[in-house]
Amino acid sequence: MRNVNVGILGCGVISNTYIRDIKRFYPSLYLAVCADVNVELAKSHAEKYRIPVGCSVEEMLAMEEVELVVNLTPPQFHTELNKKILLAGKHVFCEKPFAPTVAGAREVMALADEKGLLVGSAPDTFLGSSLQTCRKILDDGWIGRPLYVTANMMSNGVETWHPAPGNFYRQGAGPLYDMGPYYFTALAALLGPVKRVSAFSGTGFPVRQIYTGPLKGQEIQVETPTHYSGTAELASGVIVSMNISFDIWHSNLPMFEIYGTEGTLEVPDPNMSGGRPKVYRKERTLDVLYDDSEETKARQNISVELPELYPHIGEYTRGIGVLDLADSIVSGRKPRVNAEMACHVIEAITGMMESARDKKVYEMKTACERPEPVKTGTPVGRI
């Protein structure tokens, strides 16, 4: 593919990871400019990462040579800025969540259609080596027909590592907005769309203390639930049990497991791009339970850890979704990180929040297709 000129909008914490990985792994993405409302920050970022231009948002949007903008601003600004980027005639890849509401997501999608532009959204980790390997394991029938899923994101909160965690605890934010996109996107990419969701929520701590950075020792007033226990039914009939929390200091619950008629798939962290899946096959389980032979006793481990079938470039990486969108711009195909799936994920998240608030099951109104898998043998830097 030809090179695509990319602009970075928002020079906060996550921009460091995007810029680092785009420069390391995706040479067809040319970082032409970075912009921020804090122009001095944008300029220092440009100098730090050897990006030609650091400037204001308006200046970047006026640059004709920029084709694709990566929106890394805080979530509350995503809808407004995604529309502004499209109105400037540029394609947009947005950090998660795609929009705070389904209505906002649909506005962006409608404007993109009107302008003939493409929109993509994080999470893009489902395109990484670990989840693409899981996709092939499922498609090849290693665990038979999927029946159930358990997914647990049990965390003690972002204030233990983030230098400015206040936004995570404002009204309408919380763990489901922050981490739910990884889990629901993985579900949609691996198993298909969600049909209905339900949940209960709680707030473990009304006040949080910041443990790191310049604000260390300060307190945050919590305005949103910080724990969700929910269920989802997929269109395929698969039933999902899910816990998403900022209130847990330690847990032994499995992070992500898919249970099928012929075995279990242990899925690596959906927040990561790399990791080795494990498969527990029915026949090995039965052997260990019922076969008393010396050979069986010698191999009590019933799991098989599988190699990643795609290039492993690291566990925590970002930017492959930008590459996918850029390749779609050049080739004319539908992006895997498409707006329909991002909108569906937002509805699943807000639907679960609504269910917890109203104490009723939420019936989904959107749907999406499973994205096309990445072909095995695809080299680093290609999609």
N, C-alpha and C positions, 0 to 999 in steps of 0.2 A: 504494500500500500504506500501511497505518497505520504509525505509529511503533512501533518495538520497543525496549524498554529493555535496554541492554547493560551488562554488567560486564566490566572488564578484570582478569584474574588474572595477576599477574606484571608488575613494573614495571622490567624489565631493558632492555637496549639496543633490542631489536626493538619494544618497546611504544611507543617514541617514533614510529616509522614508522606503526604501526597507528592510534594516536590521531590523529596529524596528518592521515592520509588519510581516516579515517572522518569527522573533523570537516570536512574540505575538500570531500569529494565525495558523501557519503552521508547527507543530512539526515534520512532516515527511521530511521537508527540513532541512538538517543539514548544517549549515554554517561552513565550514571547514577552509576557508582561505579568506582573502581579499588582493588585490594587486593593486598597482598603480605605475606609472612612478616615483612618489615621494615616495620612499620606507619608509621614515620616517612618512609620512602621513598614509601609509598603516599600519605601526606598531602601530601608535597612535590610529587608528580606531579599530584595533584588540584588543588593550587593553581596549578601551572605551566600546566596545560591547561584550567583553569576547569571541572573536573569537580566536581559537587556534593559527593561524599563520597570520602574516602580512608580506608581502614580495614583491619582484619585479614581474613583469608580467611573465618573463621567468621562474622564480622559481615556480610560481603557475601552469603554463601550463605543467611543468615537473612532477607535483604531480599525480601519477597514480590513487590515490583514489578519485580525483575530477572528477565527471561525467558530471556536468552541470555548465557552466559559465554564469553569468549574466553580460552582457556588458553594463556598465553605463558611458562609456566615451563620449566625445563630438561627435556630429553627423558626423563631417568630418572624423572621424577615424573608423566609424562603419564597412564599407565594409572591410577595411584592417584587422581590428582586428577580425571580425567575421570569416574571412577566416583563420586567424592564429589559432583561437580557434579550428576550425574544423580540421585543419591539425594536431593539437595536439591530435586528437581523442576524443574530448569532444563535447557534445551537447551545443547549445548556445541559450540563451534568450537575446534579444537585446532591450534596451530602444528605444523609438521612436525618430526620424524616423528610420525604419529598415535599410535604405541606402539612400544616397543623390540622387541617380538616379535609374531608373528601371534597367539599364544595370548592375549596381552594385548589386542590389537585385538578379538579375538572376544569376550572378556569384556565389553568396553565396548559392543560392538554388541548383545550379548544383553541387557545391562541396559537399554539404550536401548529395545529392543523391548518389554521387560517393563514399562517405565514409560510407554511411548507417547510418547517424546521423540525429537528428531532430533539426530544427531551429524554434524558436518562437519569437514573437515580441510584445512589447507594441504598442498601449495602450491595457491594459487588463481590463479597467474599464467596458467594456460591459459585463463582467462576474460578476459584482457586483450586489447587491440586487436590485438597482433601475432599471437598464437597463434590467436585466433578468425579472423583473416584467413587464416592458413595452413589452418585447418580448411575454410574455404569454398573456397580454391584446390584442396585435395585433393578435396572433395566434388564440385566442378564439373568435375573431370577435367583440370585444366591440365597435370599431368605424367603422365596416364594411370594405369595400375595401379601402385601403389607396390611396389617390389621389395626395396630395401635401405635401411638407415639407417647413417650414421656420426655418433657423438656423442662429443664430447671436452670435458671440464672440466679444463683444465690450469692449475693454480694453484700459487702458491708458499707457500700456507698462510695461515691466519687470523691468525697471530701478527704479520703485517705491518700489520694494521689493527684487530684486536679488542683491547680493553683487558684482557680476562681470558680468554685462549684455552685455558686448561688443560683444560677439559671436552672440547674437540674431539679431544684426544689420549689420553683415557682408554680403558681396555679396553672394546671394544664400540662405540666411537665412530668417528671418522675421516671421510674425505672421502665415502665412499659413503653413510653415514648423513646427513651434512650436506647434500650436494649431489645425491645420487642421487634423492631425491624429486622434484626439478624435472624431471629427464630422464625418469624412468619415468612420472611423471604426464603429461608432454607426450606420450610415446609412447602411453599408454592413451587419452588424450583425442583424439589425432589419428588413431591407427591401430588401436586396440583392445588387448585384453589380451595378456599374455605367456604363452607355452606352456612354455618351458624356458630356463634360463640356465646359463652357465659362466663361470669367471674364474680368473685368476692374480692374486696380490697380492704386494706388496713394501713394505719400510720403508726409505726412502732415508736418513733421518737419525734416529738413536736419541735425539738430544737436540735441542731447538728453543730458539732465543733469542727472547724477546719484544722487539719493536721499537718499541712505542708504549705510551702510558698510564702509570699509576702503577707498573706492574710492569716497565717498560722495563729491559732488561739481564738480567733473571732468566731462568733456563733451565727448560724443561719436559722431563720424561722421557716419551718416547713409548711407549705401551703397546699400540698398535693399528697394523695396516697403514695406510700412508698413500698407497698407489697400487694401483689395480685396473685390470687390462686384461681386458675380458670380452666375451662375445657373448650375444645373446638371440635366440630364435626366437619371433615372435609367432604367435598363433592363426591369423592370416590368411596365414601363410607368409613374411611379411617377416623378413629377417635383419638384425640390428643388431650393429654393432661399436662398442664403447664403451671409453673411457679416462676414469677419474675419479681425479684426483691432487692432492695437496698438495705434491708434490716437484719441480715444474717451474717454472723461472725464466722461460722464454719458449717459445712454441710457435707455429707457423704452421698447425697442423692446423685443419680446419674445426670450428666449435663444434657445429653440428647441420645435417645435410643429409639430405634424403629423395630417393632416386633412383627414378624411375618409368620406365615403358616409353616415355613421350613427352617426358621431360625431367627436370630436377632442381629441387627446391625448397630454397633456402637459408633456413633457419628462424632467426629472431633468438634471442638468448639466452633460454632457458626460465626463467631466474631473474628475468627482467624482464617487465613488463607491456606495454611498448611497443617498437617497432622495425619497420622496413620489410622485409618478405620480398623475396627475389629469385627469379625463375623463369628457368631456362635451358631453352629449348624445343629439341627435337630438330631442327626445320627450320632454326632460326637457326644452330645449330652446324654443320649440313651446308652451309649457305650459305657460311659463313666458310671452311670447309675446302675446298670444291670449286667455288665460284663466283668467277671471276676478274674479274667486272664491276667497273667503277669505283665504282658505287653500293655494292656489297657491301664493297669495300675501304675505303670512307669510313666504314663503321659496323662496326668490328671488335668492338665490345662485343656479346657474344652473350646478355647477361643483360638482364632487364627488372625494374627495381625497382618494386614495386607499392605504391600507397598503402594505409595501414591503413583498413579498411572500417568501423571502429568508432571512437568518440571516443577520441582520444589524450589521456590526462590526465597523462602522464609515463612515463618508462621504468621507474623503480624505485618501485613503489607497492604497498601492501598494503591489504586490507580488503574487496575485492570478494567474496571468499568468504563473509565474514560477512554481507554484503548478500544473497548468494544463499541462505544458510541462513535468514536472517530472512524473506525473501520466501517461502520454502518453508513456514515456520511459519504465515504468514498465509494463503497460497493453498492449502496442502495438497498441493502437488506434491512429487515426489522431488527432493532437492537435487542440483545438479550436482557439488558438492563432497562427495559422499556417502561414507559409511563403507566401503562395499564396495570402491570404487576405492582408498581410502586403505589398506585392509587388503591389497589385491592388490599395491599398490606396496611395502608393507613386506615382503611375502613375496618379491617380486623382489629387493629389496635384501639381505635376510637369506639368501635362496637363493644369491645371488652370493657372499656372504661364506662360506657353507657350502661352496660349490663350490671356492673358492680354498683353503679349509682342508683339505677332504677329497680334492681332486684328482679330482672327478667332476662330471658334468652333474647339475644339480638340476631335477627335474620339478615344475612348479607345481601346486598343489592348489586354489588359488582362481582366480576369474575375475571380470570386471566388464564392464559395458556402457560403450560410449562415451557420455559425457554429452550431453544435448541441446544443440545449438549455440545461441549467443545470436543473436537475429534482427538482421539489419542494420537500421540506423536507430534502434536502441535508444539513447536519450539517456543522458548521464552521470547517475548516481544511480538508474538503473533496471536491471533484470536480466531 
